Structures are given as structure tokens and as C-alpha cells.
């Protein structure tokens, strides 16, 4: 099964994207994980290493897709 990771920071843009992405992904094809970087800041480093530059973002089968623009990872690190 392919892995899908949705990264967000809890902002309105992120929450809207999360809802739409989770509804659209076929859970029979993708193992879906949601990571809230605003609440789990320990995951920020791994997100950066994976290529995440801003949230909301979706990593789908190893490819990063930045969705709209809610906040940069630098903003998330600073507590924004």
C-alpha cells in the first residue's frame, strides 16, 4: 500500500485542505497519516528532510505537493 502523509499546522487553509484531501484519497490504495506540525513540532525536522517547505502539504508515494499556502515551515517553527 502506498503511503500518504498530510502535513498541516492547524490554520484555516490547512484544515480546509485536510478535509478535502482526506475525502479524495482512496483509503484502499493509500495508508494515510496526518501530521499537525503546530502540535507536534518534533516532526518538523523530518518534514523538512522530506522536502516540505510550507503547509498544507501532501507527500504522496514519495512526492511532495504543496497545497495553497497557509504557512512556511519557518513560521511554524516560530509558533505562528
C-alpha positions in Angstrom: 0.0 0.0 0.0 1.3 3.5 -0.8 1.9 6.0 2.0 0.2 9.4 2.0 1.2 12.0 4.6 -0.7 15.2 5.0 1.2 17.9 6.9 -0.5 20.9 8.4 -0.3 23.5 11.2 -4.0 23.9 12.1 -4.7 27.2 10.2 -8.0 27.6 8.4 -6.3 26.9 5.0 -4.7 23.8 6.3 -7.9 22.4 7.9 -9.9 23.0 4.7 -7.3 21.3 2.6 -7.1 18.4 5.1 -10.8 17.8 4.9 -10.8 17.8 1.1 -7.7 15.7 0.7 -8.8 13.1 3.1 -12.2 12.8 1.4 -10.5 12.5 -2.0 -7.9 9.9 -1.2 -8.8 6.2 -1.8 -8.1 4.6 1.6 -7.9 1.2 -0.2 -4.9 2.4 -2.1 -3.2 4.7 0.5 -2.2 4.4 4.1 -3.0 8.0 5.2 -1.3 9.7 8.1 -2.0 13.3 9.2 0.8 15.3 11.0 -0.2 18.5 12.7 3.2 20.3 12.9 1.7 23.0 15.1 1.1 20.4 17.8 3.9 18.0 17.1 6.9 20.3 16.4 9.2 17.3 16.8 8.1 16.2 13.3 9.2 19.5 11.7 12.8 18.3 11.0 11.6 15.1 9.4 9.1 17.1 7.3 12.0 19.4 6.1 14.1 16.4 5.3 11.2 15.0 3.2 11.1 18.3 1.2 8.2 20.0 2.9 8.6 23.8 2.6 5.2 25.1 3.7 1.9 23.7 4.9 -0.6 22.4 3.9 1.4 19.8 2.0 0.8 16.3 0.9 3.5 13.7 0.5 2.1 11.0 -1.8 4.2 8.0 -2.7 7.4 9.9 -2.0 6.4 13.0 -4.0 5.7 16.4 -2.2 2.7 18.5 -3.2 2.4 21.9 -1.6 -1.3 22.9 -1.5 -2.2 26.6 -1.5 -0.2 28.4 1.2 -1.0 28.5 4.9 2.4 29.0 6.5 6.1 28.4 5.8 7.9 25.9 8.0 9.9 28.8 9.4 6.6 30.3 10.6 5.5 27.0 12.1 8.9 26.8 13.9 8.4 30.2 15.4 5.0 29.3 16.8 2.9 31.0 14.1 
